[in-house]
Amino acid sequence: MPPYDVSSSTSTSVTYSPPLSQPLPHHRLADPSRLDPSRLDPSIYSPPRRPRDSSTSLNALRLQDATNSSLRPPSAHRTRKPRIRSSSRRRKPPVWRKLLWVKQSYPDNYTDAATFLDHLQRNPRLQPYEFWQLVGEATVIVQHVAAVAVFACCFVGIYAERASPVAVVGAGSVGTVVGWVIWDGWVGKEEEAAAAAALREAATKKSVVVDGGGGDAAEDGSSTSSGNGELAGNVADAAPRQSLSHSASATSVNSLANGTSHPTGAPSFPAYSYHPPYGDPVSSISPRNQQRLATAKSAVLIYCALLGLSPILKSLTKSTTSDSIWAMSCWLMCINVFFFDYGGSVGAKFPASLSTNAALMASTVLASRLDSTTSVFSLLLFSIEVFGLFPVFRRHLRHVSWQGHVTLTILLVMAASGGVGVTISGGGWTAAVVGMVLGSILTGLSMGICSWWLIGLQKYKNEIYGPWDPARPVIRRRWD
């Protein structure tokens, strides 16, 4: 240990204080090396050491390099090129697409959580209802319900012997014949329009073939003219038959003339042959008249069958109580009303089988409670006309004329309301008029209230389509 320095310790511990009356001398700075730890003995004082840090060392080296470079002459400076980072490091991952035929760096069952609900659709096919449109659509239901009410009133009149069964079936038969004549005229006009459209289409194809033939048409003029003549002859022959398919010769000539082939690679389109629905194709009777004869034969067959089965059907439910018959017939009529095909198009020749069978079964059960064979036959024939043939006429009338459809609806509502009024009260024309007025008012209010109610319920519709739903394929019915 070195000897103790008395002078240094005395100078550090004892300070001079001048009198207060004299001004203080100028303060002198202390020796900067007086408290330097490096002057102390290493055995007494050891400065703390920082842990070596890689970043600190790197910064110190960079600072030293910058200092050395600043001391170098200007000619010794080196120009460094800026570093260009590769674009692969900054490249973003590829965007996932919902396509299996694209090679991607994702598994096949991958689901992108960020875009999963982007394709969510709520009520994509929602069509807002309109009041008058709903009222017009409700006329179909009103017509059928009114027809059922007319049939029930006719049965009650025959059962209570207030109405003559011959008068009921006679009025129904006359109306059926008139309706069939009108329907036949509509079908004839539709067939003529379809034949005219087929002729126009054939003429258009013929003009395209002639214009696009060029030199080939000039070289093979005779063959082309014969082929076009055969095509026109086939179309003209098939026009009155309303055939939607081409004949074999016309199809082959058309394929050869146009130079087209089947999209799948087949040499040509398949040839379709026309088969008349009725009779012999070489018969002198036109197909339209053959269809009329077939309809007349069916009507005579049904008439004879009902006439022969009426005595048997009269005693069909003789051992069954009337209460069971009334309950069974009511349930069958309800099935007919609820399961009727109200949205059927014109192409549907007959209504839904369940609805029609239920109505015919109910009429058979009700006819078995009548007393005479004539009454049974009349009610069964009237039920076939009301539930089997009348819906076909109503569909065509709605398709052809909307005014006629509305007029028929009004007539049916008035007839049903008047019949219900007479049946309930047992009166005459006064009860019928009162029933017509009340029934018309109630029917109009029901149609309006139900339409507004359906419009109000539409806001609660919540149909969701998302990416989890299976794809809906588009089926092409024919080649364009």
DAUR-V118613 format. One record per pair of residues at least 6 apart in sequence whose ideal C-beta (glycine too) atoms are under 7 Angstrom apart, sorted by the first residue. I is the first residue (numbers start at 1). J is the second residue. Records with the same first field share a line. If there is no record, write none. Layout:
I = J, J
//
This chain:
18 = 24
33 = 39
37 = 45, 47
69 = 77
94 = 104, 105
96 = 104, 106, 110, 112
97 = 104
100 = 108
116 = 467
119 = 466, 467
120 = 464, 466
121 = 465
122 = 462, 464
123 = 461, 463
124 = 465
126 = 461
128 = 458
129 = 454, 455, 458
131 = 451, 452, 455
134 = 451, 454
135 = 447, 448, 451
138 = 447, 450, 451
139 = 405, 406, 409
140 = 342
141 = 342
142 = 409, 413, 443, 447
143 = 394, 408, 409, 412
144 = 337, 340
145 = 337
146 = 412, 413, 416
147 = 386, 390, 412
148 = 333, 336, 337
149 = 416, 419, 420
150 = 415, 416, 419
151 = 383, 386
153 = 419, 420, 423
154 = 163, 168, 382
155 = 366, 379
156 = 423
157 = 163
158 = 165, 168, 370, 375, 379
159 = 369, 370
165 = 374, 375, 378, 379
166 = 374, 378
168 = 378, 382
169 = 378, 381, 382
172 = 382, 385
176 = 385, 389
179 = 393
183 = 393, 396
186 = 396, 400
188 = 288
191 = 242
194 = 242
195 = 239, 240, 242
198 = 235, 239
199 = 235, 239
202 = 231, 232, 235
205 = 254
206 = 228, 231
209 = 257, 258
210 = 217
213 = 224
217 = 224
224 = 257
227 = 253, 256, 257
230 = 249, 253
231 = 250, 253, 254
234 = 247, 249, 250
235 = 250
238 = 247, 274
240 = 286
241 = 274, 276, 287
243 = 274
245 = 272, 274
246 = 272
247 = 273, 274
248 = 271, 273
251 = 269, 271, 272
252 = 268, 271
255 = 268, 269
261 = 267, 268
262 = 268, 269
263 = 479
276 = 287
277 = 287, 291
278 = 287, 290, 291, 294
279 = 285, 290
302 = 384
306 = 377, 380, 381
307 = 377
310 = 373, 376, 377
311 = 373
313 = 364, 367, 368, 376
314 = 368, 373, 376
316 = 368
317 = 325, 365, 368, 369
322 = 369
325 = 365, 369
328 = 365
329 = 362, 365, 366
332 = 358, 361, 362
333 = 359, 362
335 = 358
336 = 355, 358, 359
339 = 352, 354, 355
340 = 351, 352, 355
341 = 348, 351, 352, 355
344 = 351, 395
346 = 395, 396, 399
349 = 392
350 = 356
351 = 391
356 = 387, 388
359 = 383, 387
360 = 383, 387
363 = 379, 380, 383
364 = 380
366 = 379
367 = 376, 379, 380
370 = 376, 379
394 = 408
397 = 404, 405, 408
398 = 405
413 = 439, 440, 443
414 = 436, 440
416 = 439
417 = 435, 436, 438, 439, 440
418 = 432, 435, 436
420 = 435, 439
421 = 431, 432, 434, 435
422 = 431, 432, 435
425 = 431
//
